Amino acid sequence: MDAENQAPEPALAARVLAHVSDILLVLDGEGRIEYLNPAGAGALGVSPERARGMELQEVLPEAASGRVAEALERAARQGRTASFELNFRTLGGWFAGRVYPVPDGLALLLWDIAERREEQERYQRLYREKHRIARVLQEALLPPRLPEVPGIEVGGRYLAAAEGMEVGGDFYDVFAIENDGWALAIGDVTGKGPEAASLTSLARYTIRTAAMRVKRPRRVLAFLNREILRQTEGDRFFTVVYCELEPYRAGEGAVEIRVGCAGHPPPLVLRGDGEVETLPATGMILGAVEEPEVATWSGRLAAGEALVLYTDGVTEARSPEGELFGDERLRRLVSGAAGLAADEVARRIERAVLEFQRGDVRDDVAVLVARVQNPPDGV
């Protein structure tokens, strides 16, 4: 009974192999072809009878070196299956291969993956294009270059999240206002993507418009909040810091600053001796209620002192071990930057956050620094 059951097996296997559409070769211990199925014979242009006894590289030159040779050697040495993918000139396209150890030799199976490779390449092209579009949109939300502000150095840095596929909601801006003053703004919209980009653009240009129509940070941010509520459906929220800087006053050698903070991480003031002051309150986020509380502060920056604005991508950054970057770490970093130019202070913060996360940035990071220079001659 057992003999009767076993006898048809070679014939059944032969029938199956004859109809397999992939290429199958069986090699002996010397690397010579013992078997070539019909599909392989058609693809390689050699009959199974003629191929028998030939070395593999005679019908498949790519087997002489490279990935195929490495897979054959690894399978023979380790006694385990080895796989590879290769664009075969002999076969006219991309094929995946798998080498199986068999008694006294190896079996090599090749199958066409041209469609899969084309799909992968199409996806990669789409990925690159989407990444390019996201980068262009993100850059449009930032000033192409920071302006030259008389008596004040300004430095900014923006670090996009690692995925880089969705436009983030972080932004900063620097622009002139009346009476020779200057305005600084930094903000963060909840979420990512086109909706966040749209609100970010709205916020940035609304702040500019408001700064020309009303005075003082509290009023500017109230104006911005009304526009957000009027032009959105209330499911997007926004945090922002808006600052007004007055020029040097004659004989005083200091810059007057007024700050309004709405739900945003509070700015830091870096004094000339390295002391760091954190503005005391953050206020309420915008876009949630009609009259949000805005925290305000006013003071002076002397020559060599700086105002540091940043988004929560700095303090809420986490290391691979889960440690939080935190407020205190940022304060120490800023304190150690006393005396440095504004751009270098911003660069140091960006670099520290990047290194802390081992290059895997999970949230967008924006930093804006304004540092007072020595008074102009005669002032």
C-alpha positions in Angstrom: 0.0 0.0 0.0 2.8 2.4 0.9 4.7 1.6 -2.4 1.5 2.3 -4.3 1.1 5.6 -2.6 4.7 6.7 -3.1 5.1 5.7 -6.7 3.1 8.6 -8.3 5.0 11.2 -6.3 7.9 11.8 -8.8 5.4 12.0 -11.7 3.2 14.4 -9.7 6.2 16.6 -8.9 7.3 16.6 -12.5 3.8 17.7 -13.6 3.8 20.5 -11.0 7.2 21.8 -11.9 6.4 21.7 -15.6 3.6 24.2 -14.9 5.4 26.5 -12.5 5.8 29.9 -14.1 8.8 30.9 -12.1 12.4 29.9 -12.9 13.7 26.9 -11.0 17.2 25.4 -11.2 18.6 22.6 -9.2 22.4 22.5 -8.8 24.7 19.7 -7.7 27.5 20.0 -5.2 29.8 21.4 -7.9 27.4 24.1 -8.9 26.4 22.4 -12.2 22.8 22.3 -13.3 20.9 19.1 -12.6 17.5 20.3 -13.5 16.0 23.3 -15.3 12.2 23.7 -15.5 10.4 24.6 -18.7 9.7 28.2 -17.6 13.4 28.6 -16.8 14.4 27.1 -20.2 12.2 29.7 -22.0 13.5 32.6 -20.0 17.2 31.6 -20.3 17.0 30.4 -23.9 18.4 27.0 -23.3 16.7 23.6 -23.3 16.6 21.6 -20.1 18.6 18.8 -21.8 21.3 21.1 -23.0 21.5 22.9 -19.6 22.1 19.7 -17.7 25.7 19.5 -16.6 26.5 23.2 -17.4 27.8 25.6 -14.8 25.2 28.1 -13.5 27.1 31.1 -14.7 27.1 29.8 -18.3 23.3 30.3 -18.5 23.1 33.0 -15.9 26.2 35.2 -16.0 25.0 37.3 -12.9 25.7 34.2 -10.8 29.4 34.6 -11.2 29.6 37.4 -8.6 27.6 39.9 -6.6 24.3 39.2 -4.8 23.5 35.9 -6.5 27.0 34.4 -5.8 26.8 35.6 -2.2 23.4 34.0 -1.7 24.5 30.7 -3.2 27.6 30.7 -1.0 25.7 31.7 2.2 23.0 29.0 1.6 25.7 26.3 1.0 27.8 27.3 4.0 25.0 28.0 6.6 22.5 25.3 5.3 19.8 28.0 5.4 17.7 29.8 2.8 19.2 32.9 1.3 17.3 35.6 -0.6 18.2 38.5 -2.9 16.8 40.9 -5.5 18.6 41.9 -8.6 18.1 43.6 -12.0 19.2 40.8 -14.3 20.4 41.8 -17.7 20.2 38.2 -18.8 16.5 38.1 -17.9 15.7 41.7 -18.9 14.4 43.0 -15.6 14.1 42.8 -11.8 13.8 39.3 -10.3 13.7 38.2 -6.7 15.6 35.0 -5.9 15.7 32.4 -3.1 18.3 29.7 -2.7 17.3 26.5 -0.9 19.7 23.9 0.4 18.8 20.5 -0.9 20.5 17.1 -0.5 23.9 17.2 -2.3 23.2 20.7 -3.8 21.1 23.8 -4.0 17.8 24.9 -5.6 17.5 28.4 -7.1 14.1 29.9 -7.6 13.7 33.2 -9.5 10.4 35.1 -10.0 9.6 38.4 -11.8 9.1 41.4 -9.5 9.1 44.1 -12.2 5.5 45.3 -11.4 6.3 45.4 -7.7 9.5 47.4 -8.3 7.6 49.8 -10.6 5.1 50.3 -7.9 7.8 50.9 -5.3 9.5 53.4 -7.6 6.2 55.2 -8.2 5.6 55.4 -4.5 9.1 56.8 -3.9 8.5 59.4 -6.6 5.3 60.4 -4.9 7.0 60.4 -1.5 9.7 62.7 -2.8 7.2 65.0 -4.5 5.0 65.2 -1.3 8.1 65.9 0.8 9.2 68.6 -1.6 5.7 70.2 -1.6 5.6 70.0 2.3 9.0 71.7 2.4 8.0 74.5 0.0 4.8 75.1 2.0 6.6 75.1 5.3 9.2 77.6 3.9 6.3 79.8 2.8 5.2 80.1 6.4 8.5 81.6 7.5 10.3 84.8 6.4 12.6 84.0 3.4 15.3 85.9 5.4 15.3 87.8 8.6 15.4 91.6 8.2 18.2 93.8 9.5 17.0 95.5 12.6 18.9 98.6 13.6 20.6 98.1 16.9 19.3 94.5 17.3 20.7 91.2 16.1 18.0 88.7 15.1 18.5 84.9 14.7 16.0 82.2 13.9 16.0 78.5 13.5 13.3 76.0 12.3 13.7 72.3 12.6 11.0 70.2 10.9 9.8 66.9 12.5 11.6 63.8 11.2 8.8 62.5 9.0 8.8 65.8 7.1 5.6 64.8 5.2 3.1 67.1 6.8 3.4 70.8 7.1 3.7 71.8 10.7 2.0 74.7 12.5 5.1 76.4 14.0 6.2 79.8 12.6 8.1 82.9 13.5 8.2 86.4 12.0 10.0 89.7 12.3 8.7 92.9 10.8 8.7 96.7 11.1 6.0 98.6 12.8 5.3 102.4 13.1 7.6 104.9 14.9 10.7 102.9 13.9 9.6 100.0 16.1 9.9 96.3 15.3 7.7 93.3 16.1 8.6 89.7 16.8 6.1 86.8 16.8 6.3 83.1 17.2 3.4 80.7 17.3 2.2 77.1 17.1 -1.0 75.8 15.6 -2.4 72.5 16.8 -2.1 69.6 14.3 -0.4 69.3 11.0 -1.2 69.3 7.3 -3.1 71.7 5.0 -5.5 72.8 7.7 -2.7 73.7 10.1 -0.8 75.4 7.3 -3.8 77.5 6.4 -4.4 78.6 10.0 -0.6 79.4 10.4 -0.7 81.5 7.3 -3.8 83.3 8.5 -2.3 83.9 11.9 1.0 85.2 10.6 -0.5 87.8 8.2 -3.3 88.7 10.6 -0.7 89.6 13.2 1.0 91.9 10.6 -2.3 93.5 9.8 -3.3 93.9 13.4 0.1 95.5 14.3 -0.6 98.3 11.8 -4.1 98.9 13.1 -3.9 98.6 16.9 -1.2 99.1 19.4 0.1 96.9 22.3 0.4 93.1 22.3 -2.8 92.5 24.2 -4.8 94.3 21.5 -2.9 92.6 18.7 -3.6 89.1 20.1 -7.3 90.0 20.8 -7.6 91.0 17.1 -5.9 87.7 16.1 -8.3 85.7 18.3 -11.4 87.3 16.8 -10.1 86.5 13.2 -9.4 82.9 14.1 -12.9 82.5 15.6 -14.5 84.2 12.6 -12.6 82.3 9.9 -12.4 78.8 11.4 -14.9 76.4 12.8 -13.5 76.4 16.3 -11.6 73.1 16.1 -8.2 74.6 15.7 -6.3 76.3 18.5 -3.2 78.5 18.4 -0.6 79.7 20.9 1.5 82.8 20.2 3.9 85.3 21.7 3.9 88.8 20.2 6.6 91.3 21.1 7.0 95.0 20.3 10.5 96.5 20.4 11.1 100.3 20.5 14.4 101.7 19.2 17.1 103.1 21.5 16.2 106.1 23.6 18.7 108.8 23.4 21.3 108.5 26.2 19.7 105.3 27.6 21.3 102.6 25.5 18.4 100.2 26.1 15.6 98.8 24.0 12.0 98.9 25.4 10.1 95.7 24.9 6.4 94.8 25.4 5.4 91.1 25.3 2.0 89.4 25.0 1.7 85.7 25.5 -1.3 83.6 24.7 -1.0 80.0 25.8 2.6 79.8 24.5 5.8 78.8 26.4 7.0 82.0 28.1 9.9 83.8 26.6 13.3 83.9 28.3 15.3 87.1 28.9 19.1 86.6 28.9 20.9 89.2 30.9 24.5 90.2 30.2 25.8 88.3 33.2 24.2 85.0 32.2 21.1 85.4 34.4 18.0 84.1 32.8 14.5 85.4 33.6 11.4 83.5 32.6 8.4 85.7 32.0 5.9 84.7 34.7 2.7 83.7 32.8 1.5 82.1 29.6 -2.1 83.3 29.2 -4.8 81.3 27.3 -4.7 79.7 23.9 -6.4 81.5 21.1 -9.4 80.1 19.1 -11.1 78.7 22.2 -13.1 81.6 23.7 -14.1 85.0 22.6 -12.0 86.9 25.2 -9.0 84.9 26.2 -6.7 86.1 29.0 -3.4 87.3 27.6 -0.3 87.5 29.8 1.7 90.7 29.3 5.1 91.9 30.4 7.2 95.0 29.7 10.8 95.8 30.4 14.2 96.8 28.9 17.0 95.0 27.2 20.4 96.6 27.6 23.3 96.1 25.2 24.3 92.4 25.1 21.0 91.2 26.5 18.6 89.0 24.5 15.0 87.8 24.3 14.6 84.1 23.5 11.3 82.9 21.9 10.7 79.2 21.2 7.9 76.6 20.6 7.1 73.6 22.7 9.1 71.4 20.4 12.1 72.5 22.4 11.0 71.9 26.0 8.8 68.9 25.2 11.4 67.1 23.2 12.1 63.6 24.5 15.3 61.5 24.3 15.1 57.9 23.1 14.9 56.9 26.8 11.9 59.0 27.3 13.6 61.8 29.2 12.1 65.3 28.8 14.3 68.2 27.6 12.4 70.5 30.0 12.5 74.1 31.0 15.5 73.9 33.3 17.7 72.3 30.7 16.8 75.1 28.3 17.5 77.8 31.0 21.0 76.4 31.6 21.6 76.2 27.8 20.5 79.8 27.3 22.5 81.0 30.4 25.7 79.5 28.9 25.1 81.4 25.7 25.6 84.9 27.3 27.7 87.1 25.1 27.0 85.1 21.9 25.4 86.5 18.8 21.7 86.0 18.4 22.1 83.6 15.5 24.5 81.5 17.5 22.2 81.3 20.5 19.4 80.1 18.2 21.8 77.6 16.6 22.9 76.2 19.9 19.3 75.6 21.0 18.5 73.8 17.7 21.6 71.7 17.9 21.0 70.7 21.6 17.4 69.6 20.8 18.6 67.6 17.8 21.3 65.9 19.7 19.1 65.2 22.7 16.7 63.3 20.5 19.5 61.6 18.6 18.4 63.2 15.4 14.8 61.8 15.6 12.8 65.0 15.9 9.2 64.2 16.7 7.8 67.7 16.8 8.6 70.9 14.9 11.0 73.2 16.6 11.1 77.0 16.1 13.5 79.4 17.9 13.7 83.2 17.5 16.3 85.3 19.3 16.7 89.1 19.5 19.9 90.5 21.0 20.6 94.2 21.7 23.8 95.5 20.1 25.9 98.4 21.5 24.1 101.7 20.9 24.9 103.5 17.7 27.3 106.3 17.8 25.8 109.4 19.2 22.9 107.7 20.8 
